[in-house]
Each structure stands twice: as C-alpha cells, then as structure tokens.
Amino acid sequence: MPELPEVETVRRGLERVLVGHSLTRVEQRRADLRWPLPVRFAERLSGRRVEGLARRSKYILAALDGGETWILHLGMSGRVLVEVPEPAAANGAEMLGQFAHAAGEIGTHDHVILWTDGGARVIYNDARRFGAMDLWPTQDLTAHRWLAPLGPEPLGNAFHADYLAEKLAGRFMAIKAALLDQRIVAGLGNIYVCEALHRTGIHPARAAGAIARLRIERLVSEIRSTLTEAIEAGGSSLRDYRQADGELGYFQHSFQAYGREGEPCRRNGCKGSIRRIVQSARSSFYCARCQR
C-alpha cells in the first residue's frame, strides 16, 4: 500500500494541476470502489473549483469552492495519472507525464476521470478497487469517520517525544504494532516503521512500554528524518505505485532494512545481517545484532 511519502508525492503532483482550477467535467465509470461512491458524486464534483489540496495521514483532501472536500485514499493499488495536452505544453504549460494509455483511450481500471479548465486530464486508476472516495462538508471534516480516529501527523508539531512516551507507557504490544496503530500516530506504514526502527536500533518485537525515554526521543527523530528523506526522493515505487507525473520514486534504493533479508546490515561497524519475521501478517525486517 502506498505510504505517507508516496501519498504526499501524489498530492504535490496534483497540486500543480488542480489547485486554482475548475473541474469542467467528471466521469464516474462505476458506482463503487472499496465502498459505494457518494450519491451524485460526478455531478457534485463537476464545475467545482479546487481551492486547496492537503493530506491527512494517507488521505488526500481537495477543498472545493462549494463547501465540500473531496477525500481520496489510494488503497492497495490506486494510481492518479495526469496528462496535459500537447498544445498546452507547447505554450509553456508544464508536462507532468503521460497516460498509461494513449490519449483518448480509457482503460478497464480507470474508474474516475476529471478534466480541468487548465486543459489537464486526471485519471484515478485502481485495478483492485481497494481505494476510496467521499465528499464531506469542509467545516465538519475532522468528524469524518475516516479522519476522526487518527492520531497526530508524524511530521507535525503534535508528535514529539513527550507525546509518544505517554502513549507507549505500560503497553506490552510490540513497538512496531504500536507505531502502525493509526490512533497513536497517523500515516506510518510497514516500510518506514521498519526503516525508522533499524535506524534507532530498536527490535520490532520489543515491548512498546519497555523503551527508554532517550530511545523514544531518537525514535521520533528518526521517524521524521526517514519520512522527510523519502518525500524528497519522490516516494518509494513498490509494485503498483507511481507518482502522479508517472515517474518512479527511488527511495527504495536507500532502504537499510526493508526487503533486504539475508543481506549485510548497513549500519557502520555492524557485522550482522538482515532477518525477516512476520508480525500481524506483515513482514518485519531487522538486524538481530544491532536492533535490541
């Protein structure tokens, strides 16, 4: 599943072609994705001007001039593809990428297509249909059932060592499970939790409540730096993920632990190797020598 850096990368790509523009036409090609789409979904989006594009956890939030916000979750394999027509590109418009299909063609898994007054066409493509969309009153956005339970953003000011120490205190659950709990911190996923724990030297199965305060401080710092580096690198490209402009992210080339089972640990001075265990049906990668 695309994680926070990938979702942020898509948001930034879409911001360039959606914010300040009106949706001149919206085509809804099926009634549902993971859940049914909102009533009169295409009609309510059509003609609306996109005033801003934000991210909350792994959700992209497009604020519309009609007082509603379009909420988008990419799910397991959702992709957003953008095309700017050649004449517009020739006149100075930035070409963000190309469709997965030739211009004018609509693929089997292209479920929602939007056209803007700036000449861009935006396609939501989702082979497995685990993605989700909704329309919700902007003034009541924090009460939406997808957003209300979420903890603080890992890159926001509300996520700090004091907060995390309080949330982990007395918990016997594994630290990796705690960090993946969206009620504790929003947006963290399997890949970047593995990376942050490796950087911090914490075993993924260690009891969350048994981690010393100084290590919690370092963990918060490494979570922030891991996500920031991944965003700067354009997100990681695993399986179906692509950036909005069609380019592959490349942070996976910098992975220290994730997906490197049997390979040498890359931490300076460590002679261990990366191992894999399964926690809650997810693979955890760690070094048995330097992660304790």
ZIZI-V636962 format. One record per backbone hydrogen bond with DSSP energy under -1.0 kcal/mol. NH is the residue of the N-H (numbers start at 1). CO is the residue of the C=O. E is the energy in kcal/mol with one decimal. If there is no record, write none. Layout:
# ZIZI-V636962
NH_CO_E, NH_CO_E
This chain:
# ZIZI-V636962
4_187_-1.1, 7_3_-2.5, 8_4_-2.8, 9_5_-2.0, 10_6_-2.2, 11_7_-2.6, 12_8_-2.3, 13_9_-2.0, 14_10_-2.6, 15_11_-2.2, 17_14_-1.2, 18_14_-2.1, 19_15_-1.0, 20_50_-3.4, 21_18_-2.3, 23_48_-2.8, 24_22_-1.0, 24_115_-1.2, 25_115_-1.3, 27_113_-3.1, 29_111_-3.1, 33_35_-2.3, 34_131_-2.3, 37_31_-2.7, 41_38_-1.4, 44_40_-2.5, 45_41_-1.5, 46_42_-2.3, 47_23_-4.0, 48_45_-1.9, 50_21_-2.8, 51_63_-2.9, 52_63_-1.1, 54_61_-3.0, 56_59_-2.3, 59_56_-2.4, 60_72_-2.8, 61_54_-3.1, 62_70_-2.8, 63_52_-2.1, 64_68_-2.6, 65_49_-1.9, 67_64_-1.6, 69_136_-2.8, 70_62_-2.7, 71_134_-3.1, 72_60_-2.4, 73_132_-2.8, 78_74_-2.0, 79_125_-2.9, 81_123_-2.6, 82_244_-1.1, 83_121_-2.1, 89_85_-2.2, 90_86_-2.6, 91_87_-1.2, 92_89_-1.5, 93_88_-2.4, 105_102_-2.4, 110_107_-1.6, 111_124_-2.0, 112_124_-1.3, 113_27_-2.4, 114_122_-3.0, 115_25_-2.7, 116_120_-2.2, 117_22_-1.8, 119_116_-1.6, 121_83_-2.5, 122_114_-3.0, 123_81_-2.8, 124_112_-3.1, 125_79_-2.9, 126_109_-2.4, 132_73_-2.2, 134_71_-1.8, 136_69_-1.8, 138_67_-2.4, 140_137_-1.4, 141_138_-1.6, 143_140_-1.5, 144_141_-2.0, 148_144_-3.2, 150_147_-1.4, 151_182_-3.0, 156_153_-1.6, 159_156_-1.2, 164_160_-2.6, 165_161_-2.7, 166_162_-1.8, 167_163_-2.1, 168_164_-2.1, 169_165_-1.4, 171_168_-2.2, 175_206_-2.6, 176_204_-1.8, 178_174_-2.1, 179_175_-2.2, 180_176_-1.5, 184_181_-1.9, 185_181_-1.9, 186_152_-2.4, 193_189_-1.9, 194_190_-2.0, 195_191_-1.9, 196_192_-2.3, 197_193_-2.5, 198_194_-1.9, 199_195_-2.4, 200_196_-1.7, 201_197_-1.2, 202_197_-2.3, 206_203_-1.7, 208_173_-3.1, 209_171_-2.8, 210_207_-1.7, 211_208_-1.1, 216_212_-1.8, 217_213_-2.2, 218_214_-1.8, 219_215_-2.5, 220_216_-2.5, 221_217_-1.8, 222_218_-2.7, 223_219_-2.6, 224_220_-2.0, 225_221_-2.4, 226_222_-2.6, 227_223_-2.2, 228_224_-2.5, 229_225_-2.5, 230_226_-2.0, 231_227_-2.5, 232_228_-2.4, 233_229_-1.7, 234_231_-1.5, 235_230_-3.1, 241_238_-1.7, 243_247_-2.0, 246_243_-1.8, 250_233_-1.1, 251_235_-1.0, 253_250_-1.6, 254_251_-2.5, 255_252_-1.1, 260_257_-2.2, 262_274_-3.5, 263_260_-2.4, 265_272_-2.6, 270_267_-2.0, 274_263_-2.9, 275_286_-3.6, 277_284_-2.3, 279_282_-3.1, 282_279_-1.7, 284_277_-3.4, 286_275_-2.1, 291_287_-1.8, 292_201_-2.2
